[in-house]
């Protein structure tokens, strides 16, 4: 080590040594930068940057050697053989190219990388010692074999380490590390090798041909190395510019989060597919998909989880579609799939159904189980649209129809949907104004004791008194309110109005209100209820809060916390529409309700078949065994009433006892029911 240090400091011009090291370092940096471009251009088997990297590295090795040789201060005059000097740079470049090709083609194979390192080390070594052989001095050149062996070994070791670490040139730190290893391979070989070189003075023959003196060599090295280095830098900058332009083009045509085509590229591909279909190349269809319950994911878990979910959603849909199809993201939670070569509607429906089914399975994100769903609208070319814009509009219209009638399904476009869409959008715009204008009303439907027939509770049911269309039921506008977050204001109004009305009733009947999943998630329902109860001096025991099973789907733990707060206030809690969800029984383990409400679909079929009777009996027995009361919804006939009484159902609700009516009709409903359940239709007829 001391010998090497002594060689560098005592036998070399340090200014030129510094210059040679700078040339080597810059060359290695440019080489590694070009290698990173090679990795980025993985689609080409032999990217142009590969040759540029080899030329820059080979010329840098060559330049370091001869600039450092110019820095050498021997006791004898030195000149250089022109032919061997020219051959040495060729060996450096060709050997570097062979090593880099092997590195590029087999970068994941450790043995191949080791071989590439050896090839690169041999190229550097051959160049160096051929350059030494090119020396023409008035002295005998002697090399210490041990020093030579050490220099070759270290060069090969550093070169191999550089190529192994260059498997993934990601980030400036890794590129800087590889640059250092390459520079150590080159500089180490040269200066260790030079420490083993000695010159024994002789007489240089006069008039020797084909040799370069120091001045000529300096000019040649400077010109060649600078030219190749500039060319390498130009190549690097050009490739980086092209890559940046390609990246900008990609982002202009693709979604930044999922990498899917955006709306613009979708339009281009859909137009191309329609043109091909016009020439007889198969059928084309567009499927518009919207994620159900996606907004609560962002609200509950944050946008980072929402973004991760969208990436998984895109991956699942890609797995369903074929290579010839196009999947694009056209909105926050909206996607479009363009299907080609689909001859029949059945085939389109099958693919759309598989997409919806794939998104209905639970997702696992950051140890969270997230359940969403999807709805889809489909349109076919040319029946539903002859341009890309028209076909997408038709698919979107079909999707809108699905969302209005029940999510999680697939619908094909029908011309009648257009009018329905316009009416629905008109209703949406009017809904926001209706909240401000106070156009909503509460109607109350009685819930009676199953044994005595006496009224125990009135359920508050919201209605919209539309200035043109008249009274509109909640099934039409509540889904719209939930989509636009107007549900919070509506829910607050229902709580306030129900408490105010109940406080005026002549008897201490309970009042039952419905709280939607969106309302429970987006607002502080317990605080709103507590404020209304206090303001109207209503006993909390007189209020019942009804929820459906869907409140548990997004975040069951958060829902249970809210329900416990309501129970702590003294309210009664009911699980509405029991039996219609896919995991109704599991929710009874999450929270103990005061009451179960059997969905009207079961009550309607009572007496028609024994299976329904068995199911209802099981629900009643289950609830009683769990300490809960049971309310049967949708009771309309005396036969249903008799069956439910025989099953010991605690409460009943339905048209048999009274339709929903304004608050001023409550006394009439009570009087009618006091004369018996079957007298209630007389009150309804008077309405």
VOGU-3710 file (C-alpha; in Angstrom, 3 decimals, decimal comma):
1> xxxxxxxxxx> 0,000/0,000/0,000  2,838/2,365/0,878  4,505/1,470/-2,412  1,377/2,516/-4,320  1,139/5,756/-2,330  4,810/6,484/-2,929  4,374/5,769/-6,652  1,474/8,204/-6,958  2,947/11,019/-4,885  6,622/10,804/-5,873
11> xxxxxxxxxx> 6,598/9,513/-9,456  3,575/11,380/-10,863  2,558/14,953/-11,485  -0,328/15,294/-8,999  -2,131/17,869/-11,136  -2,345/15,425/-14,035  -3,216/12,582/-11,650  -6,145/14,663/-10,387  -7,184/15,377/-13,967  -7,069/11,673/-14,874
21> xxxxxxxxxx> -9,133/10,760/-11,816  -11,689/13,444/-12,682  -11,939/12,133/-16,240  -12,427/8,613/-14,903  -15,045/9,681/-12,346  -17,025/11,687/-14,890  -16,851/8,854/-17,395  -18,034/6,310/-14,814  -20,899/8,612/-13,777  -22,070/9,010/-17,380
31> xxxxxxxxxx> -21,693/5,257/-17,908  -23,877/4,427/-14,905  -26,465/7,016/-15,965  -26,627/5,401/-19,403  -26,916/1,971/-17,768  -29,950/3,213/-15,823  -31,489/4,287/-19,141  -30,807/0,791/-20,468  -32,782/-0,668/-17,564  -35,630/1,778/-18,152
41> xxxxxxxxxx> -35,764/0,789/-21,843  -36,411/-2,856/-21,013  -38,615/-3,478/-24,055  -35,636/-3,376/-26,442  -33,266/-6,351/-26,422  -30,266/-4,119/-27,233  -31,020/-0,476/-26,345  -28,853/2,207/-28,057  -27,696/3,403/-24,637  -25,841/0,100/-24,231
51> xxxxxxxxxx> -23,351/0,962/-26,975  -23,035/4,536/-25,711  -22,296/3,291/-22,189  -19,592/0,921/-23,485  -17,992/3,654/-25,616  -17,970/6,164/-22,754  -16,585/3,682/-20,229  -13,954/2,263/-22,587  -12,750/5,718/-23,612  -12,707/6,849/-19,963
61> xxxxxxxxxx> -10,507/3,899/-19,008  -8,262/4,663/-21,965  -8,113/8,391/-21,165  -7,314/7,780/-17,500  -4,496/5,463/-18,464  -2,752/7,783/-20,886  -3,344/11,001/-18,960  -1,942/9,248/-15,905  0,964/8,042/-18,024  1,603/11,656/-19,006
71> xxxxxxxxxx> 1,694/12,388/-15,290  4,346/9,672/-14,844  7,801/11,142/-14,188  10,310/8,460/-15,181  14,007/8,930/-15,483  13,899/8,060/-19,204  12,107/9,652/-22,143  8,908/7,874/-23,217  6,997/7,675/-26,490  4,050/5,441/-27,477
81> xxxxxxxxxx> 3,429/3,031/-30,323  0,541/4,380/-32,395  -0,908/1,009/-33,434  -0,962/-0,484/-29,927  -2,380/2,754/-28,537  -5,255/2,609/-31,035  -5,844/-1,093/-30,400  -5,979/-0,515/-26,628  -8,998/1,811/-26,867  -10,754/-0,630/-29,183
91> xxxxxxxxxx> -10,212/-3,455/-26,664  -11,535/-1,266/-23,845  -14,737/-0,401/-25,732  -15,424/-3,883/-27,191  -14,714/-5,598/-23,860  -16,962/-3,147/-22,001  -19,736/-3,740/-24,537  -19,519/-7,517/-24,086  -19,687/-7,160/-20,303  -22,631/-4,746/-20,413
101> xxxxxxxxxx> -24,590/-6,924/-22,846  -24,181/-9,879/-20,485  -25,182/-7,671/-17,533  -28,283/-6,433/-19,383  -29,489/-9,804/-20,679  -28,879/-11,836/-17,500  -29,101/-9,266/-14,715  -31,035/-11,652/-12,426  -28,490/-14,459/-12,633  -25,631/-14,150/-10,077
111> xxxxxxxxxx> -23,339/-16,414/-12,121  -23,906/-14,327/-15,256  -23,186/-11,134/-13,334  -19,972/-12,665/-12,010  -18,944/-13,545/-15,563  -19,816/-10,030/-16,735  -17,633/-8,606/-13,967  -14,737/-10,814/-15,030  -15,162/-9,760/-18,675  -15,181/-6,101/-17,665
121> xxxxxxxxxx> -12,133/-6,613/-15,451  -10,309/-8,325/-18,305  -11,193/-5,455/-20,652  -9,805/-2,876/-18,218  -6,701/-5,001/-17,545  -6,045/-5,682/-21,235  -6,337/-2,008/-22,080  -3,963/-1,016/-19,283  -1,188/-3,506/-19,962  -1,486/-3,118/-23,721
131> xxxxxxxxxx> -1,004/0,596/-23,086  2,094/-0,251/-21,042  3,296/-2,446/-23,907  2,850/0,540/-26,237  5,526/2,445/-24,311  8,660/3,143/-26,309  11,345/4,311/-23,893  15,143/4,431/-23,746  14,789/1,818/-21,023  13,733/-1,775/-20,402
141> xxxxxxxxxx> 10,184/-1,997/-18,995  9,843/-4,490/-16,143  6,639/-5,460/-14,309  6,425/-7,114/-10,877  4,227/-10,227/-11,469  2,883/-10,186/-7,887  1,800/-6,529/-8,207  0,314/-7,244/-11,621  -1,692/-10,186/-10,223  -2,912/-8,061/-7,312
151> xxxxxxxxxx> -4,011/-5,259/-9,635  -5,868/-7,685/-11,921  -7,609/-9,373/-8,972  -8,752/-6,109/-7,398  -9,908/-4,759/-10,747  -12,016/-7,849/-11,447  -13,410/-7,812/-7,891  -14,462/-4,162/-8,026  -15,874/-4,546/-11,551  -17,928/-7,575/-10,478
161> xxxxxxxxxx> -19,188/-5,792/-7,392  -20,194/-2,797/-9,512  -22,253/-4,921/-11,933  -23,879/-6,913/-9,139  -24,952/-3,696/-7,411  -26,126/-2,358/-10,774  -28,933/-4,925/-11,012  -31,346/-2,218/-9,824  -30,121/1,300/-10,555  -32,997/2,907/-8,681
171> xxxxxxxxxx> -32,266/6,199/-7,003  -29,197/8,450/-6,952  -27,613/6,665/-3,981  -27,366/3,346/-5,809  -26,058/5,010/-8,963  -23,411/6,877/-6,950  -22,336/3,616/-5,299  -21,913/1,816/-8,623  -19,970/4,817/-9,981  -17,528/4,550/-7,059
181> xxxxxxxxxx> -16,966/0,802/-7,578  -16,279/1,270/-11,289  -13,862/4,143/-10,615  -12,039/2,038/-8,011  -11,715/-0,819/-10,515  -10,102/1,468/-13,110  -7,955/3,660/-10,826  -6,936/0,752/-8,629  -5,729/-1,286/-11,562  -3,732/1,597/-13,032
191> xxxxxxxxxx> -1,960/2,932/-9,975  -1,353/-0,447/-8,334  -0,014/-1,713/-11,652  2,216/1,357/-12,067  3,712/0,776/-8,603  5,133/-2,497/-9,961  6,655/-0,941/-13,087  10,377/-0,146/-13,326  12,453/1,251/-16,175  16,113/0,257/-16,866
201> xxxxxxxxxx> 17,713/3,051/-19,029  18,811/2,236/-22,609  19,408/4,212/-25,772  16,194/4,856/-27,777  16,882/4,245/-31,486  16,808/7,370/-33,563  14,105/7,844/-36,164  11,645/5,292/-34,771  8,455/5,275/-36,848  4,811/5,121/-35,766
211> xxxxxxxxxx> 5,359/6,504/-32,286  3,686/9,353/-30,436  5,486/11,780/-28,233  3,974/13,213/-25,078  2,529/16,295/-26,771  0,969/14,282/-29,618  -0,377/11,736/-27,168  -1,912/14,463/-25,010  -3,653/15,921/-28,050  -4,896/12,526/-29,257
221> xxxxxxxxxx> -6,168/11,463/-25,824  -7,848/14,794/-25,250  -9,579/14,812/-28,627  -10,735/11,176/-28,623  -11,836/10,962/-25,004  -13,518/14,367/-25,038  -15,354/13,558/-28,279  -16,680/10,240/-26,978  -17,560/11,711/-23,590  -19,467/14,582/-25,208
231> xxxxxxxxxx> -21,224/12,112/-27,482  -22,117/9,978/-24,438  -23,443/12,997/-22,550  -25,444/14,051/-25,584  -26,897/10,551/-25,858  -27,762/10,568/-22,156  -29,457/13,959/-22,314  -31,329/13,001/-25,480  -32,574/9,761/-23,961  -33,612/11,518/-20,748
241> xxxxxxxxxx> -35,482/14,104/-22,790  -37,226/11,436/-24,854  -38,061/9,512/-21,713  -39,500/12,628/-20,085  -41,540/13,327/-23,199  -42,781/9,735/-23,177  -43,648/10,073/-19,477  -45,575/13,284/-20,152  -47,408/11,608/-23,041  -48,200/8,648/-20,812
251> xxxxxxxxxx> -49,619/10,832/-18,052  -51,584/12,800/-20,615  -53,267/9,559/-21,703  -53,305/7,511/-18,487  -54,570/7,772/-14,943  -51,676/8,603/-12,617  -52,907/6,349/-9,778  -53,911/3,117/-11,523  -51,978/3,471/-14,789  -55,187/2,797/-16,732
261> xxxxxxxxxx> -56,087/4,763/-19,864  -57,946/8,004/-19,124  -61,095/9,314/-20,789  -59,204/10,806/-23,764  -57,341/7,587/-24,620  -60,539/5,614/-23,990  -62,282/7,698/-26,654  -59,496/7,018/-29,140  -59,484/3,268/-28,543  -63,274/3,039/-28,581
271> xxxxxxxxxx> -63,369/4,896/-31,908  -60,721/2,538/-33,329  -62,690/-0,495/-32,107  -65,904/0,856/-33,635  -64,140/1,478/-36,970  -62,817/-2,090/-36,929  -66,283/-3,433/-36,090  -67,731/-1,486/-39,031  -65,327/-3,408/-41,265  -66,756/-6,651/-39,882
281> xxxxxxxxxx> -64,137/-7,305/-37,181  -66,491/-8,474/-34,397  -68,855/-6,615/-32,064  -68,065/-3,781/-29,643  -69,608/-2,951/-26,269  -68,965/-0,410/-23,528  -69,506/-1,283/-19,872  -69,722/1,645/-17,451  -68,948/0,610/-13,851  -69,427/2,564/-10,642
291> xxxxxxxxxx> -68,146/1,419/-7,256  -70,774/1,101/-4,542  -69,965/2,332/-1,032  -66,589/3,740/-2,078  -67,051/7,206/-0,576  -67,385/5,804/2,982  -64,000/4,129/2,550  -62,341/7,532/2,087  -64,387/9,044/4,909  -63,636/6,266/7,405
301> xxxxxxxxxx> -60,127/5,113/6,480  -58,561/8,063/4,642  -57,595/8,709/1,043  -54,431/6,580/1,238  -56,564/3,475/1,844  -58,999/4,646/-0,834  -56,158/4,956/-3,362  -54,837/1,508/-2,456  -58,354/0,133/-2,923  -58,640/1,687/-6,386
311> xxxxxxxxxx> -55,341/0,086/-7,408  -56,612/-3,337/-6,288  -59,935/-2,708/-8,038  -58,104/-1,984/-11,295  -56,030/-5,138/-10,875  -59,087/-7,337/-10,347  -60,854/-5,958/-13,388  -57,750/-6,391/-15,553  -57,672/-10,037/-14,507  -61,260/-10,510/-15,742
321> xxxxxxxxxx> -60,843/-8,749/-19,079  -59,039/-10,085/-22,121  -55,860/-8,610/-23,661  -57,902/-7,184/-26,545  -60,212/-5,254/-24,198  -59,559/-1,784/-22,765  -60,147/-0,757/-19,176  -60,119/2,972/-18,358  -60,643/5,059/-15,254  -62,893/7,989/-16,113
331> xxxxxxxxxx> -63,712/9,370/-12,658  -63,011/9,011/-8,956  -64,745/5,629/-8,644  -65,935/5,155/-12,227  -64,425/2,811/-14,799  -65,241/1,892/-18,384  -64,444/-1,403/-20,069  -64,462/-1,549/-23,879  -65,064/-5,074/-25,131  -64,127/-6,124/-28,639
341> xxxxxxxxxx> -65,027/-9,283/-30,565  -68,203/-9,829/-28,498  -70,850/-11,203/-30,852  -73,818/-11,531/-28,447  -75,503/-9,727/-25,563  -75,154/-12,871/-23,455  -71,376/-12,743/-23,790  -71,347/-9,059/-22,813  -73,603/-9,760/-19,825  -71,351/-12,625/-18,753
351> xxxxxxxxxx> -68,204/-10,448/-18,759  -70,007/-7,586/-17,013  -71,323/-9,984/-14,387  -67,825/-11,314/-13,751  -66,556/-7,759/-13,279  -69,285/-6,998/-10,737  -68,700/-10,311/-8,942  -64,940/-9,691/-8,759  -65,502/-6,357/-7,031  -68,061/-7,800/-4,613
361> xxxxxxxxxx> -65,457/-9,959/-2,901  -63,846/-8,398/0,210  -60,566/-6,496/-0,139  -57,692/-6,639/2,347  -55,846/-3,321/2,704  -53,459/-2,559/5,567  -54,969/-5,362/7,680  -58,464/-3,939/7,070  -61,283/-5,951/5,540  -63,130/-3,636/3,157
371> xxxxxxxxxx> -66,336/-4,581/1,382  -67,641/-2,563/-1,521  -69,486/-3,554/-4,653  -70,151/-2,366/-8,171  -72,991/-1,576/-10,529  -72,695/-1,715/-14,307  -74,468/-0,343/-17,348  -73,794/-1,789/-20,800  -74,312/-0,457/-24,318  -73,678/-2,074/-27,696
381> xxxxxxxxxx> -72,408/-0,676/-30,978  -74,104/0,314/-33,239  -77,544/-0,327/-31,716  -77,083/2,034/-28,755  -74,716/4,612/-30,259  -72,779/5,188/-33,458  -70,056/7,388/-31,977  -67,795/6,866/-28,985  -69,479/9,710/-27,115  -72,977/8,375/-27,807
391> xxxxxxxxxx> -72,070/4,816/-26,811  -70,500/5,956/-23,520  -73,536/8,124/-22,795  -75,815/5,133/-23,350  -73,752/2,953/-21,011  -73,733/5,727/-18,406  -77,495/6,060/-18,698  -77,919/2,329/-18,128  -75,641/2,572/-15,088  -77,702/5,434/-13,712
401> xxxxxxxxxx> -80,787/3,269/-14,049  -79,109/0,486/-12,059  -78,147/2,894/-9,272  -81,698/4,153/-9,061  -83,342/0,733/-8,907  -80,891/-1,301/-6,873  -77,125/-1,577/-6,933  -74,869/-4,548/-7,578  -76,425/-5,555/-10,896  -75,947/-5,098/-14,656
411> xxxxxxxxxx> -78,405/-3,408/-17,010  -78,337/-2,934/-20,777  -79,288/0,402/-22,240  -82,901/0,870/-23,319  -84,262/3,986/-25,070  -86,822/4,550/-22,265  -83,972/5,044/-19,812  -83,129/8,392/-21,376  -86,385/9,947/-20,210  -85,991/8,319/-16,803
421> xxxxxxxxxx> -82,481/9,743/-16,527  -83,646/13,252/-17,343  -86,448/12,991/-14,785  -84,078/11,683/-12,151  -81,543/14,450/-12,735  -84,317/17,008/-12,593  -85,373/15,524/-9,275  -81,791/15,757/-8,024  -81,577/19,456/-8,798  -84,949/20,091/-7,141
431> xxxxxxxxxx> -84,057/18,105/-4,045  -81,483/20,619/-2,820  -84,040/23,417/-3,234  -86,683/21,366/-1,423  -84,502/21,191/1,691  -84,179/24,975/1,749  -87,885/25,518/1,010  -89,117/23,156/3,720  -91,121/20,950/1,351  -90,769/17,802/3,447
441> xxxxxxxxxx> -93,440/16,314/5,695  -93,574/13,548/8,268  -96,306/10,955/8,059  -96,848/8,484/10,876  -97,801/4,810/10,679  -99,021/3,002/13,794  -97,250/-0,004/15,296  -99,703/-1,948/17,461  -99,469/-4,453/20,281  -99,768/-7,949/18,887
451> xxxxxxxxxx> -102,180/-9,135/21,582  -104,354/-6,111/22,376  -104,224/-4,189/19,098  -103,477/-0,959/20,947  -101,073/1,542/19,441  -97,665/1,541/21,130  -95,500/3,393/18,605  -95,789/5,606/15,558  -93,069/5,285/12,929  -92,096/8,625/11,369
461> xxxxxxxxxx> -91,871/8,306/7,582  -90,643/11,232/5,488  -92,510/12,476/2,419  -91,678/15,190/-0,097  -94,543/17,559/-0,892  -93,418/18,413/-4,421  -95,037/21,585/-5,804  -95,803/19,895/-9,167  -95,753/16,139/-8,659  -97,454/16,112/-5,306
471> xxxxxxxxxx> -96,469/13,691/-2,544  -93,270/11,718/-3,334  -92,281/8,650/-1,334  -88,825/8,202/0,230  -87,836/5,408/-2,175  -87,463/8,037/-4,915  -85,456/10,721/-3,159  -83,639/9,161/-0,185  -81,052/7,384/-2,423  -80,434/10,734/-4,170
481> xxxxxxxxxx> -80,036/12,468/-0,809  -77,512/9,855/0,312  -75,443/10,284/-2,857  -75,275/14,076/-2,436  -74,849/14,138/1,365  -78,184/15,999/1,713  -79,151/13,091/3,944  -77,476/14,810/6,894  -79,747/17,834/6,723  -82,809/15,668/6,063
491> xxxxxxxxxx> -81,954/13,390/8,971  -81,550/16,348/11,308  -84,930/17,687/10,209  -86,607/14,310/10,829  -85,159/14,066/14,353  -86,206/17,621/15,222  -89,698/17,345/13,740  -90,446/13,900/15,203  -89,502/15,061/18,701  -91,595/18,224/18,354
501> xxxxxxxxxx> -94,630/16,246/17,122  -94,354/13,502/19,759  -94,171/16,070/22,533  -97,676/17,279/21,509  -99,377/13,887/21,304  -102,281/13,249/23,668  -100,821/9,916/24,747  -97,216/8,903/25,548  -96,784/6,827/22,418  -93,280/6,124/21,293
511> xxxxxxxxxx> -91,969/7,678/18,089  -89,716/5,611/15,834  -87,297/7,260/13,399  -85,141/5,735/10,671  -81,434/6,566/10,539  -79,621/5,746/7,283  -76,051/4,373/7,160  -74,843/7,593/5,511  -76,453/9,718/8,209  -74,948/7,577/10,948
521> xxxxxxxxxx> -71,514/7,870/9,318  -71,501/11,527/8,317  -73,108/13,201/11,328  -73,152/13,004/15,110  -76,573/11,374/15,461  -76,423/10,913/19,271  -75,681/14,623/19,788  -78,487/15,646/17,416  -80,996/13,357/19,162  -79,936/14,524/22,630
531> xxxxxxxxxx> -80,334/18,188/21,644  -83,797/17,609/20,131  -85,011/15,600/23,140  -83,876/18,314/25,530  -85,285/21,131/23,417  -88,752/19,560/23,243  -88,658/17,995/26,728  -89,308/14,508/25,368  -88,507/11,439/27,469  -85,716/9,442/25,719
541> xxxxxxxxxx> -87,608/6,233/26,544  -90,275/7,365/24,057  -87,888/7,333/21,103  -86,937/4,301/18,981  -84,101/4,471/16,454  -84,359/2,050/13,535  -81,330/1,071/11,474  -80,753/-1,492/8,740  -78,066/-4,150/8,575  -76,102/-2,122/6,020
551> xxxxxxxxxx> -74,760/0,205/8,754  -72,371/-2,595/9,737  -70,928/-3,191/6,272  -68,383/-0,357/6,124  -67,153/-0,157/9,712  -68,974/-2,366/12,181  -66,889/-1,221/15,151  -67,651/2,449/14,546  -71,367/1,671/14,147  -71,439/-0,225/17,456
561> xxxxxxxxxx> -69,837/2,751/19,228  -72,609/5,069/17,963  -75,350/2,590/18,897  -73,965/2,218/22,411  -74,045/6,001/22,814  -77,700/6,040/21,783  -78,555/3,227/24,183  -76,753/5,004/27,024  -79,127/7,927/26,471  -82,115/5,657/27,164
571> xxxxxxxxxx> -83,324/5,164/23,582  -84,612/1,859/22,221  -82,882/0,427/19,139  -84,464/-1,673/16,401  -82,938/-3,641/13,536  -85,123/-2,940/10,512  -85,787/-5,233/7,512  -84,337/-8,235/9,344  -83,636/-11,238/7,136  -82,941/-9,379/3,888
581> xxxxxxxxxx> -79,153/-9,067/4,406  -76,612/-11,753/3,636  -75,283/-11,983/7,200  -78,198/-10,951/9,403  -77,409/-13,408/12,174  -73,808/-12,249/12,492  -75,002/-8,709/13,262  -76,949/-9,963/16,271  -73,580/-10,954/17,763  -72,194/-7,456/17,239
591> xxxxxxxxxx> -74,984/-5,641/19,083  -78,014/-6,621/21,133  -81,021/-4,753/19,785  -84,220/-4,128/21,676  -86,347/-5,111/18,728  -86,218/-6,955/15,399  -88,510/-5,929/12,554  -89,349/-8,818/10,225  -89,222/-7,620/6,640  -92,533/-7,342/4,799
601> xxxxxxxxxx> -91,396/-9,817/2,112  -91,723/-12,647/4,660  -95,042/-11,417/6,057  -96,547/-11,075/2,576  -96,028/-14,779/1,877  -97,436/-16,030/5,176  -100,126/-18,618/4,489  -98,860/-19,239/0,960  -96,278/-21,906/1,863  -94,994/-23,686/4,933
611> xxxxxxxxxx> -91,376/-22,594/4,409  -92,196/-18,940/5,025  -94,108/-19,850/8,164  -91,121/-21,854/9,405  -88,745/-18,947/8,758  -90,954/-16,392/10,534  -91,482/-18,751/13,493  -87,686/-19,223/13,722  -87,098/-15,442/13,696  -89,681/-14,870/16,430
621> xxxxxxxxxx> -88,245/-17,648/18,608  -84,670/-16,457/18,012  -85,543/-12,902/19,020  -87,402/-13,992/22,146  -84,554/-16,270/23,189  -82,181/-13,303/22,820  -84,447/-11,074/24,912  -85,715/-8,969/21,989  -89,205/-8,003/20,892  -90,418/-8,682/17,355
631> xxxxxxxxxx> -92,346/-6,391/15,020  -93,871/-7,772/11,811  -93,953/-5,248/8,960  -96,393/-5,215/6,055  -99,408/-6,835/7,731  -102,315/-6,372/5,320  -104,791/-9,193/5,882  -106,694/-10,712/8,772  -105,133/-14,066/7,904  -101,624/-12,701/8,371
641> xxxxxxxxxx> -102,722/-11,115/11,641  -104,057/-14,430/12,937  -100,865/-16,320/12,051  -98,638/-13,709/13,667  -100,717/-13,693/16,834  -100,455/-17,481/16,971  -96,666/-17,120/16,689  -96,768/-14,625/19,611  -95,345/-11,757/17,571  -95,044/-8,776/19,922
651> xxxxxxxxxx> -95,940/-5,948/17,540  -97,433/-5,513/14,087  -97,366/-2,785/11,483  -99,067/-2,503/8,112  -101,966/-1,205/6,077  -104,337/-3,384/8,085  -103,848/-0,989/11,003  -103,380/2,236/9,102  -101,487/3,853/6,285  -98,871/6,527/6,981
661> xxxxxxxxxx> -100,768/9,743/7,654  -99,971/13,342/8,654  -99,507/14,079/12,328  -102,940/15,695/12,570  -104,578/12,333/11,708  -103,019/10,459/14,610  -106,080/10,846/16,829  -108,342/9,458/14,060  -106,066/6,460/13,587  -106,088/5,778/17,322
671> xxxxxxxxxx> -109,861/5,992/17,487  -110,260/3,622/14,537  -107,945/1,043/16,035  -109,765/1,234/19,363  -112,750/-0,193/17,470  -110,601/-3,091/16,226  -107,878/-3,633/13,614  -110,277/-4,337/10,793  -111,960/-0,969/11,222  -108,837/0,885/10,148
681> xxxxxxx> -109,679/0,675/6,423  -112,641/3,012/7,096  -110,188/5,705/8,142  -108,090/5,062/5,062  -111,099/5,329/2,806  -111,956/8,695/4,284  -108,454/9,860/3,430
//
